[in-house]
Amino acid sequence: MCGRYTLTASNKPDLAHLNLDIPDRYNIAPQADVLVETDQAEFALMSWSFSPAWAKTPMNLFNARAETLTEKPSFKDAQRCVFIADGWYEWQRPVSPSRPWYHHSDGELLRFAGVYEPASGCAIVTMGAQAGIAHIHHRQPLLLSADASDQWLNGAPAGDCMTDITVDFHRVSSAVNNAKVDDPRLAHPLDESICEPEQGALFE
């Protein structure tokens, strides 16, 4: 599962040529406008909220499982896209209360496989978590290399696009639980030697 992620676009040379207003975001939540590359060879801002064309009411899906992508009626006719990111959050369970962790590659650009419906929006394609992070959450975004990204957009099966990209991770403040909080410090490592302040109070 991936329900929150980050993109600091201002320090990504690969995005400098895009004629799009892309603010730095540290707590991107479902239904936000997000940057994707589409199978039409263009970059676009699109709602992170997928509904199939036949849905009579919005389904607002934000994840799609790679294993059943071609079987589920909701996704089998979806078009391909790639989410542009530089990290994502997962909540560790069954720890109570669940603890948020930030997954990243030292600020480098990350690409998540995605699907979209032009009339509604997009969803992140997920896979089983790699061994090093499975203790935090059993799912993760399907990470793509640059080459695998092209393969994905050209319709290759999810299994052919999976890569061995590894990520670092660290625990972060529960302030990230509040989707209204969007601050670079959300992604900073939590100092676990001190008691964490009340949720949302960290940056006041």
PASEBA-1860 file (N, C-alpha, C; in nm, 3 decimals):
! residues 204
1> MCGRYTLT> 0.084/-0.119/0.000/0.000/0.000/0.000/0.088/0.124/0.000 ~ 0.046/0.224/-0.071/0.114/0.353/-0.066/0.008/0.461/-0.059 ~ 0.001/0.530/0.053/-0.103/0.631/0.072/-0.050/0.771/0.088 ~ 0.081/0.787/0.099/0.142/0.920/0.107/0.281/0.913/0.045 ~ 0.321/1.019/-0.024/0.457/1.023/-0.077/0.505/1.165/-0.092 ~ 0.626/1.181/-0.141/0.689/1.314/-0.150/0.746/1.336/-0.289 ~ 0.759/1.464/-0.325/0.833/1.503/-0.445/0.886/1.645/-0.425 ~ 1.018/1.655/-0.415/1.083/1.785/-0.411/1.131/1.814/-0.553
9> ASNKPDLA> 1.046/1.879/-0.630/1.073/1.899/-0.772/1.181/2.003/-0.799 ~ 1.197/2.098/-0.707/1.286/2.212/-0.732/1.432/2.172/-0.743 ~ 1.472/2.057/-0.689/1.613/2.015/-0.695/1.634/1.894/-0.786 ~ 1.540/1.872/-0.879/1.550/1.759/-0.971/1.580/1.811/-1.112 ~ 1.707/1.807/-1.156/1.740/1.855/-1.291/1.659/1.787/-1.401 ~ 1.622/1.661/-1.381/1.546/1.589/-1.483/1.407/1.648/-1.507 ~ 1.360/1.732/-1.414/1.226/1.790/-1.426/1.231/1.937/-1.466 ~ 1.350/1.993/-1.478/1.364/2.137/-1.501/1.303/2.183/-1.633
17> HLNLDIPD> 1.297/2.093/-1.731/1.247/2.131/-1.863/1.095/2.132/-1.872 ~ 1.026/2.082/-1.771/0.881/2.072/-1.777/0.816/2.209/-1.757 ~ 0.722/2.240/-1.841/0.651/2.367/-1.831/0.527/2.350/-1.744 ~ 0.552/2.308/-1.620/0.444/2.282/-1.526/0.476/2.345/-1.392 ~ 0.374/2.389/-1.324/0.391/2.445/-1.190/0.388/2.329/-1.090 ~ 0.506/2.288/-1.045/0.517/2.171/-0.957/0.576/2.214/-0.824 ~ 0.495/2.244/-0.725/0.549/2.284/-0.595/0.615/2.166/-0.524 ~ 0.712/2.194/-0.439/0.769/2.089/-0.355/0.663/2.041/-0.257
25> RYNIAPQA> 0.647/1.909/-0.249/0.544/1.852/-0.163/0.605/1.744/-0.074 ~ 0.569/1.746/0.054/0.627/1.654/0.152/0.524/1.563/0.216 ~ 0.399/1.573/0.172/0.293/1.490/0.229/0.179/1.479/0.128 ~ 0.209/1.422/0.012/0.111/1.410/-0.095/0.012/1.301/-0.059 ~ -0.115/1.335/-0.060/-0.221/1.242/-0.020/-0.315/1.216/-0.137 ~ -0.390/1.105/-0.132/-0.487/1.077/-0.238/-0.580/1.195/-0.265 ~ -0.616/1.211/-0.390/-0.700/1.315/-0.447/-0.625/1.446/-0.471 ~ -0.496/1.450/-0.438/-0.415/1.566/-0.476/-0.379/1.555/-0.624
33> DVLVETDQ> -0.345/1.669/-0.686/-0.292/1.667/-0.821/-0.145/1.628/-0.815 ~ -0.107/1.528/-0.893/0.028/1.472/-0.886/0.091/1.467/-1.026 ~ 0.224/1.464/-1.028/0.298/1.461/-1.153/0.314/1.318/-1.202 ~ 0.272/1.294/-1.325/0.290/1.163/-1.386/0.340/1.179/-1.530 ~ 0.408/1.076/-1.577/0.439/1.064/-1.719/0.340/0.964/-1.776 ~ 0.276/0.998/-1.887/0.173/0.912/-1.942/0.225/0.829/-2.059 ~ 0.143/0.735/-2.102/0.177/0.653/-2.218/0.162/0.729/-2.349 ~ 0.128/0.858/-2.340/0.122/0.945/-2.457/0.249/1.029/-2.468
41> AEFALMSW> 0.354/0.988/-2.396/0.485/1.054/-2.400/0.478/1.200/-2.357 ~ 0.400/1.226/-2.253/0.393/1.361/-2.199/0.383/1.356/-2.048 ~ 0.426/1.465/-1.985/0.411/1.480/-1.841/0.286/1.562/-1.814 ~ 0.216/1.528/-1.707/0.092/1.597/-1.676/0.066/1.595/-1.527 ~ -0.014/1.690/-1.481/-0.064/1.689/-1.345/-0.202/1.624/-1.349 ~ -0.223/1.526/-1.263/-0.343/1.444/-1.268/-0.388/1.413/-1.126 ~ -0.517/1.400/-1.106/-0.569/1.367/-0.973/-0.530/1.225/-0.933 ~ -0.477/1.212/-0.812/-0.444/1.079/-0.759/-0.573/1.018/-0.705
49> SFSPAWAK> -0.656/0.970/-0.795/-0.789/0.920/-0.761/-0.848/0.854/-0.885 ~ -0.842/0.723/-0.892/-0.880/0.649/-1.012/-1.022/0.596/-1.003 ~ -1.097/0.613/-1.111/-1.226/0.549/-1.128/-1.235/0.499/-1.271 ~ -1.277/0.376/-1.292/-1.289/0.326/-1.430/-1.398/0.401/-1.505 ~ -1.389/0.398/-1.637/-1.481/0.476/-1.720/-1.626/0.434/-1.699 ~ -1.648/0.306/-1.661/-1.785/0.258/-1.648/-1.848/0.288/-1.512 ~ -1.770/0.341/-1.418/-1.822/0.365/-1.282/-1.928/0.475/-1.283 ~ -2.043/0.448/-1.225/-2.150/0.547/-1.220/-2.126/0.652/-1.112
57> TPMNLFNA> -2.052/0.614/-1.009/-2.012/0.708/-0.905/-1.861/0.694/-0.885 ~ -1.792/0.801/-0.844/-1.646/0.794/-0.828/-1.605/0.685/-0.729 ~ -1.505/0.606/-0.768/-1.454/0.500/-0.681/-1.333/0.547/-0.601 ~ -1.264/0.650/-0.650/-1.153/0.713/-0.578/-1.048/0.612/-0.533 ~ -1.006/0.524/-0.622/-0.903/0.425/-0.590/-0.766/0.490/-0.602 ~ -0.675/0.458/-0.510/-0.542/0.519/-0.519/-0.429/0.417/-0.529 ~ -0.460/0.288/-0.512/-0.362/0.180/-0.531/-0.423/0.072/-0.619 ~ -0.337/0.000/-0.691/-0.378/-0.114/-0.772/-0.271/-0.222/-0.756
65> RAETLTEK> -0.311/-0.344/-0.728/-0.217/-0.453/-0.708/-0.163/-0.503/-0.842 ~ -0.030/-0.512/-0.853/0.031/-0.559/-0.978/-0.014/-0.700/-1.012 ~ -0.033/-0.784/-0.911/-0.063/-0.925/-0.933/-0.198/-0.948/-1.001 ~ -0.291/-0.855/-0.981/-0.426/-0.873/-1.035/-0.467/-0.762/-1.130 ~ -0.370/-0.688/-1.177/-0.398/-0.568/-1.257/-0.478/-0.600/-1.382 ~ -0.445/-0.710/-1.449/-0.514/-0.743/-1.575/-0.642/-0.822/-1.553 ~ -0.672/-0.855/-1.426/-0.791/-0.934/-1.396/-0.903/-0.850/-1.336 ~ -0.869/-0.752/-1.256/-0.970/-0.671/-1.189/-1.045/-0.585/-1.291
73> PSFKDAQR> -1.178/-0.590/-1.291/-1.253/-0.507/-1.385/-1.221/-0.358/-1.376 ~ -1.186/-0.313/-1.256/-1.157/-0.170/-1.238/-1.035/-0.125/-1.316 ~ -0.938/-0.216/-1.337/-0.809/-0.174/-1.393/-0.772/-0.237/-1.527 ~ -0.843/-0.340/-1.571/-0.795/-0.416/-1.686/-0.793/-0.334/-1.815 ~ -0.871/-0.226/-1.823/-0.869/-0.142/-1.942/-0.798/-0.009/-1.919 ~ -0.729/0.004/-1.805/-0.664/0.129/-1.770/-0.543/0.156/-1.859 ~ -0.511/0.283/-1.878/-0.390/0.323/-1.946/-0.275/0.329/-1.847 ~ -0.153/0.330/-1.899/-0.033/0.326/-1.816/0.022/0.467/-1.790
81> CVFIADGW> 0.077/0.484/-1.671/0.148/0.607/-1.638/0.259/0.574/-1.539 ~ 0.343/0.671/-1.511/0.451/0.658/-1.413/0.443/0.777/-1.318 ~ 0.432/0.750/-1.190/0.434/0.855/-1.088/0.579/0.901/-1.066 ~ 0.598/1.031/-1.054/0.730/1.088/-1.028/0.736/1.126/-0.880 ~ 0.835/1.075/-0.809/0.842/1.093/-0.664/0.987/1.093/-0.619 ~ 1.009/1.114/-0.490/1.143/1.092/-0.433/1.138/1.025/-0.296 ~ 1.021/0.974/-0.260/1.009/0.898/-0.136/0.864/0.869/-0.105 ~ 0.840/0.777/-0.014/0.703/0.749/0.029/0.702/0.707/0.175
89> YEWQRPVS> 0.584/0.718/0.235/0.563/0.683/0.375/0.483/0.553/0.385 ~ 0.519/0.474/0.485/0.438/0.357/0.521/0.425/0.354/0.673 ~ 0.313/0.297/0.719/0.287/0.288/0.862/0.307/0.145/0.907 ~ 0.391/0.128/1.008/0.425/-0.005/1.058/0.313/-0.060/1.144 ~ 0.269/-0.178/1.110/0.168/-0.250/1.186/0.219/-0.393/1.208 ~ 0.180/-0.462/1.314/0.069/-0.430/1.405/0.109/-0.346/1.526 ~ 0.219/-0.274/1.518/0.256/-0.185/1.628/0.142/-0.088/1.654 ~ 0.111/-0.063/1.781/0.002/0.028/1.816/0.053/0.136/1.913
97> PSRPWYHH> 0.036/0.264/1.878/-0.020/0.312/1.752/0.079/0.287/1.637 ~ 0.027/0.278/1.516/0.112/0.249/1.401/0.215/0.360/1.383 ~ 0.336/0.322/1.342/0.447/0.417/1.331/0.477/0.448/1.185 ~ 0.486/0.576/1.149/0.519/0.609/1.010/0.670/0.602/0.985 ~ 0.707/0.549/0.869/0.845/0.540/0.823/0.856/0.601/0.684 ~ 0.967/0.666/0.658/0.991/0.726/0.528/1.089/0.641/0.449 ~ 1.054/0.610/0.325/1.136/0.528/0.235/1.188/0.617/0.123 ~ 1.317/0.608/0.092/1.375/0.702/-0.003/1.505/0.645/-0.060
105> SDGELLRF> 1.562/0.718/-0.155/1.691/0.682/-0.213/1.782/0.804/-0.209 ~ 1.798/0.858/-0.089/1.886/0.974/-0.064/1.848/1.093/-0.152 ~ 1.720/1.117/-0.168/1.672/1.232/-0.244/1.668/1.214/-0.394 ~ 1.711/1.097/-0.442/1.710/1.073/-0.586/1.567/1.051/-0.637 ~ 1.549/1.077/-0.766/1.419/1.058/-0.829/1.377/0.912/-0.823 ~ 1.252/0.889/-0.788/1.193/0.755/-0.790/1.076/0.754/-0.887 ~ 1.056/0.641/-0.949/0.944/0.624/-1.042/0.857/0.508/-0.993 ~ 0.726/0.535/-0.979/0.631/0.432/-0.939/0.546/0.395/-1.060
113> AGVYEPAS> 0.528/0.267/-1.086/0.435/0.226/-1.190/0.294/0.273/-1.152 ~ 0.218/0.315/-1.253/0.083/0.363/-1.228/-0.010/0.332/-1.343 ~ -0.138/0.351/-1.317/-0.242/0.339/-1.420/-0.330/0.463/-1.410 ~ -0.398/0.493/-1.521/-0.487/0.610/-1.516/-0.603/0.594/-1.611 ~ -0.706/0.673/-1.582/-0.822/0.689/-1.667/-0.832/0.839/-1.693 ~ -0.825/0.883/-1.819/-0.819/1.027/-1.848/-0.929/1.109/-1.784 ~ -1.048/1.052/-1.769/-1.160/1.129/-1.717/-1.161/1.140/-1.565 ~ -1.081/1.058/-1.497/-1.085/1.061/-1.351/-0.949/1.091/-1.289
121> GCAIVTMG> -0.852/1.003/-1.310/-0.722/1.023/-1.248/-0.641/0.895/-1.249 ~ -0.552/0.881/-1.150/-0.452/0.775/-1.155/-0.440/0.702/-1.021 ~ -0.371/0.588/-1.026/-0.347/0.507/-0.907/-0.207/0.448/-0.915 ~ -0.143/0.430/-0.801/-0.011/0.369/-0.793/-0.025/0.217/-0.795 ~ 0.058/0.153/-0.874/0.061/0.007/-0.879/0.157/-0.043/-0.772 ~ 0.111/-0.136/-0.690/0.191/-0.187/-0.579/0.228/-0.334/-0.599 ~ 0.331/-0.377/-0.526/0.379/-0.514/-0.530/0.414/-0.557/-0.388 ~ 0.448/-0.682/-0.370/0.494/-0.728/-0.240/0.623/-0.658/-0.202
129> AQAGIAHI> 0.638/-0.619/-0.078/0.755/-0.543/-0.034/0.881/-0.627/-0.042 ~ 0.992/-0.563/-0.079/1.121/-0.630/-0.079/1.159/-0.666/0.064 ~ 1.247/-0.765/0.077/1.276/-0.822/0.209/1.320/-0.719/0.312 ~ 1.398/-0.620/0.269/1.454/-0.525/0.364/1.354/-0.432/0.430 ~ 1.234/-0.419/0.371/1.135/-0.328/0.427/1.002/-0.396/0.460 ~ 0.994/-0.528/0.438/0.868/-0.599/0.458/0.823/-0.598/0.604 ~ 0.917/-0.577/0.698/0.878/-0.573/0.839/0.799/-0.447/0.873 ~ 0.807/-0.346/0.787/0.730/-0.223/0.809/0.591/-0.237/0.747
137> HHRQPLLL> 0.587/-0.276/0.620/0.460/-0.298/0.552/0.481/-0.403/0.443 ~ 0.379/-0.485/0.420/0.396/-0.597/0.326/0.380/-0.556/0.180 ~ 0.345/-0.429/0.153/0.331/-0.380/0.016/0.420/-0.258/-0.004 ~ 0.453/-0.232/-0.131/0.531/-0.113/-0.166/0.495/-0.076/-0.310 ~ 0.528/0.048/-0.352/0.509/0.081/-0.493/0.598/-0.006/-0.581 ~ 0.553/-0.035/-0.702/0.636/-0.105/-0.800/0.735/-0.002/-0.854 ~ 0.861/-0.012/-0.809/0.964/0.084/-0.846/1.020/0.052/-0.983 ~ 1.041/0.156/-1.063/1.087/0.140/-1.199/1.220/0.213/-1.221
145> SADASDQW> 1.310/0.149/-1.293/1.428/0.218/-1.345/1.384/0.300/-1.466 ~ 1.475/0.381/-1.522/1.441/0.459/-1.641/1.402/0.366/-1.756 ~ 1.479/0.259/-1.775/1.448/0.165/-1.883/1.317/0.091/-1.857 ~ 1.298/0.047/-1.734/1.175/-0.025/-1.700/1.054/0.067/-1.711 ~ 1.075/0.196/-1.687/0.967/0.293/-1.703/0.916/0.295/-1.846 ~ 1.009/0.295/-1.941/0.970/0.291/-2.082/0.897/0.162/-2.115 ~ 0.946/0.051/-2.061/0.880/-0.077/-2.083/0.736/-0.074/-2.030 ~ 0.722/-0.022/-1.908/0.590/-0.015/-1.846/0.493/0.067/-1.931
153> LNGAPAGD> 0.539/0.184/-1.976/0.453/0.271/-2.054/0.416/0.209/-2.189 ~ 0.499/0.118/-2.237/0.473/0.052/-2.364/0.394/-0.078/-2.347 ~ 0.345/-0.103/-2.225/0.253/-0.214/-2.205/0.313/-0.344/-2.158 ~ 0.439/-0.346/-2.117/0.501/-0.470/-2.070/0.432/-0.519/-1.942 ~ 0.425/-0.650/-1.920/0.367/-0.703/-1.796/0.443/-0.652/-1.673 ~ 0.370/-0.639/-1.563/0.432/-0.587/-1.441/0.554/-0.669/-1.401 ~ 0.545/-0.801/-1.415/0.656/-0.887/-1.375/0.783/-0.861/-1.453 ~ 0.771/-0.814/-1.576/0.888/-0.785/-1.658/0.951/-0.651/-1.624
161> CMTDITVD> 0.880/-0.568/-1.548/0.927/-0.433/-1.517/0.985/-0.420/-1.377 ~ 0.973/-0.524/-1.297/1.021/-0.517/-1.159/1.174/-0.508/-1.158 ~ 1.228/-0.425/-1.070/1.372/-0.401/-1.063/1.422/-0.432/-0.923 ~ 1.553/-0.428/-0.907/1.613/-0.454/-0.776/1.653/-0.324/-0.707 ~ 1.582/-0.216/-0.737/1.609/-0.088/-0.672/1.586/-0.103/-0.521 ~ 1.686/-0.069/-0.444/1.673/-0.075/-0.298/1.656/0.065/-0.242 ~ 1.595/0.074/-0.127/1.569/0.204/-0.065/1.616/0.203/0.079 ~ 1.647/0.324/0.128/1.674/0.343/0.270/1.544/0.381/0.339
169> FHRVSSAV> 1.542/0.372/0.471/1.420/0.407/0.542/1.454/0.451/0.684 ~ 1.370/0.536/0.738/1.385/0.578/0.878/1.248/0.619/0.932 ~ 1.237/0.610/1.063/1.112/0.648/1.128/1.097/0.800/1.128 ~ 0.971/0.846/1.112/0.943/0.989/1.110/0.831/1.022/1.207 ~ 0.808/1.150/1.224/0.706/1.196/1.319/0.566/1.158/1.275 ~ 0.479/1.133/1.373/0.339/1.105/1.343/0.265/1.228/1.293 ~ 0.333/1.343/1.287/0.271/1.463/1.229/0.231/1.438/1.085 ~ 0.297/1.342/1.019/0.263/1.310/0.880/0.122/1.251/0.869
177> NNAKVDDP> 0.066/1.205/0.979/-0.070/1.150/0.977/-0.172/1.253/0.930 ~ -0.143/1.380/0.952/-0.234/1.488/0.914/-0.201/1.535/0.773 ~ -0.289/1.506/0.679/-0.262/1.540/0.539/-0.254/1.691/0.515 ~ -0.301/1.770/0.610/-0.294/1.915/0.596/-0.156/1.970/0.628 ~ -0.072/1.888/0.694/0.064/1.929/0.726/0.154/1.895/0.609 ~ 0.223/1.995/0.554/0.310/1.973/0.439/0.437/2.054/0.464 ~ 0.535/1.990/0.525/0.655/2.057/0.573/0.774/1.967/0.548 ~ 0.889/2.022/0.504/1.004/1.935/0.475/1.050/1.853/0.594
185> RLAHPLDE> 1.023/1.900/0.714/1.067/1.826/0.832/0.991/1.696/0.853 ~ 0.879/1.679/0.782/0.805/1.553/0.794/0.891/1.433/0.756 ~ 0.982/1.452/0.660/1.064/1.342/0.611/1.193/1.325/0.691 ~ 1.217/1.412/0.789/1.340/1.402/0.867/1.332/1.285/0.965 ~ 1.446/1.222/0.993/1.446/1.111/1.091/1.396/1.157/1.227 ~ 1.316/1.075/1.290/1.266/1.104/1.423/1.372/1.069/1.526 ~ 1.394/1.161/1.618/1.486/1.133/1.729/1.410/1.050/1.831 ~ 1.434/0.920/1.830/1.359/0.830/1.916/1.410/0.831/2.061
193> SICEPEQG> 1.512/0.911/2.089/1.563/0.919/2.226/1.480/1.013/2.311 ~ 1.390/1.090/2.245/1.304/1.181/2.321/1.160/1.146/2.291 ~ 1.071/1.184/2.382/0.929/1.158/2.360/0.879/1.245/2.246 ~ 0.802/1.186/2.160/0.746/1.263/2.049/0.634/1.352/2.100 ~ 0.627/1.479/2.056/0.516/1.565/2.097/0.384/1.517/2.040 ~ 0.277/1.577/2.088/0.145/1.541/2.037/0.141/1.558/1.887 ~ 0.065/1.471/1.822/0.052/1.474/1.676/0.014/1.614/1.628 ~ 0.085/1.665/1.530/0.055/1.796/1.474/0.123/1.910/1.546
201> ALFE> 0.178/1.885/1.666/0.239/1.992/1.744/0.387/2.010/1.712 ~ 0.445/1.917/1.638/0.588/1.916/1.615/0.639/2.042/1.549 ~ 0.560/2.100/1.457/0.610/2.213/1.379/0.543/2.344/1.419 ~ 0.475/2.346/1.531/0.409/2.469/1.576/0.509/2.563/1.641
END
